[in-house]
């Protein structure tokens, strides 16, 4: 007879009553346990995705069978890479309003009187906190050389530069962000410096953009009416409104500290607030509106604001402490002497084309509010895309095959271990342990026993 290289072992039943039930029950139990263990380790894989909601991804991505004790390595945990926010970066917030540029990043040091400047900081969609307008600077530049009073177009080359401040939590603790505001400040009816200004879903932003433009045009109009002298004019200057942190009421005249300087066409510097009083007054309300718009956009919902309730909105539309727009004031009514007064006396209707269908400011509250959405504010975060690794289920067939194969490996190891334990107990439990079942009761068994 042919003899193969390979051989098989001859077996006989174990003499233990408990072995069969333990094997059957243990097998069922181990199949369940091993299936749960292999479900996480063999049934899923990590997939890389981009998301704008890493916090939601981190909280919903993992299942209980992917964690210890079923997955000791915890290699299926959801992980997201933070955005590295650096000085010079530009961003929008989740409110989708204005654009900001990071001017500086600072962190409080152990010495409370000092802070540490940072070039960048990891950011993981944390809520912006304690945001406010630090200052608003109206840089007023005359576009023509006319010495006499003209109209707002004379200062069309003017611009607005604003600075805001926010606190955000990071891996290094709370850090302060100083933000430069990218505010278009168009004196025409153009509002594309914000992403979203839908009048039903972003009503506060809609009002804020329209009113800031109108009041900025009002500043230019009051500047154009200044008679400096018969031969020279105010060529260039800046009016700065700096937030006074001790004053909490936005309607107060002390909510901003005001400073200004101008240089005339003949080279003289003029710091007279009396000469600029009308422009400063108009600019003060523009700063209030800009502060309110920024607060809504940055999610600073508890700060004093004139764009979050109807009474505040009425004040925002026509400030009672702005003498320029009251009866007899420079900008009252149609202001026919100004030329194109609709730039600062009217705004377009919701949903209308920007330069048509204009409505006078003092009529906008009664006409627009019935069709507008709610004035509201919510927490804001920085809009960014985050790279995350999330567990993804394999196809059903591949997952079942992987689990079955892994189970077989574990069950075979468990069976070998059980045999090893039972085999170690046999010499003391069965004197015929080394005699095969077919030889029991034969001459071979007697000879074998006698030899021992």
Steps between C-alpha positions, in 0.01 A plus 500: 500500500622847415614709798459880472735751653206632700328317783178522696449459869277238656255638755268369763218670700586699808382327819362826646123553527545876496709514181216481244268765658795729572616469139153571352408787735850642484498488122174694479621752756834549326337536159296792636800662671736449207237632257469821700877536520546430130206721402699810594843377395409316179165644390603865474781710361602863548394736223632853457235768453475880502238657723403843629360351823785313674328516840194320368722249320700428816188433709308279256767308310584208736284211619531318832645184345787708354624594845665311789458227613393377153769701323795546735709697254217748447630543145154576362454816704387801298777755469497847347795721418461858631529798269821692550384859538791733420563871499400629158226241440162619379172336588122528522292391796216250500260796479640556149532875532815709488855392424774530763878488499696375800727789606643346815465199731586540868479280806502615860825406675561417866556870554153651473644827374667339201389287207681271259471556127447187291550459124225237478267292713312170440127560470229231504171678432478654847245774560621858478452677834503856638516660155468875452600783269826645631504804274371635173712745302342709224779597263358795307672594175380782273480394139485848343661838558185707542522737797128570511235268639407221259330163569594158633672392177777745588622248762430184301859374547449470877511166678430328832751295699374318808649273763318238707607276785393146594600231745510137392587181686788297357730215603719765662213647700308820423664722241407847379456570129536853366308518175517751219160550345465479124206740471422618149315808616364568154323831478297360214230244571739204483512240778713220358757532781283252694429146384146462629253784557170332426231719653299204634783288649759770579284803570743666742781476244269634229413809705858545619654508153239738357514743791880509532526586132240773534666657803845478343364694204364743758852551639630577151211737438564699819872516420427635154305791651786629714621845390857500621612816318456672168827368363565164671314192616536206735689257281560202724426387853382232737215484751552212744235350728659289774285275716473614862482178702363677808185605317249220430213690337551531126268801482719697736722767347784356708476153348785608270788735562546727200822643360569668167757685295498655152750659271393777264601544139743777601678270748348602831389245758158563649374323816189710554205282598269799455579512130436126471211474746238402243723236340599368845134478601409308185806276537407419860176337387687322222734356766200384707357324198834342413545382860151344493557334163834354615350380828230310312753355257746392772227361724538754781131484579512645853672826409300819459355498149253700291430228243343233721161638600238727347560795732869482432434477127287814506789677672741356243297627207464854629712587802322768706837638617622557142412863436607468136192293421247681716273776376715787380815285498749479219381156386131539574242391245599484135798736556473640145816707526716190548466335160386135488374511862350150465845368592447599864125556525368180339568129478371239251206281593564139609552279199516797264778605267759707686459826310127493441181496705650718774312583820564795730659397829221639714252278314700178497402370846125500431536371144772238538454338842178309404690307233834466681623203701573517871783713634728243656849405607667164563842369597760519225800294402765546233405339170760238404532150358644238736672174406351214704545121512171323560413125512329378186319164479630255244260344253274239661664204327854616572413579861338156563790316336756692706310434825452126425869450417612689808255302716636171367853599595395594853279190544782273387731660754234457771454132404873435519511663841206293627664181373823594668326550836294181473805302384690611805222363724482159331794317673334539838149430377548212257764222541435393141580842360767367265296204369284557196131423517525199265765331716302508825438150644746332261826315558681824408344680793596220747856487375523881515373505860734221611797679349429796724 
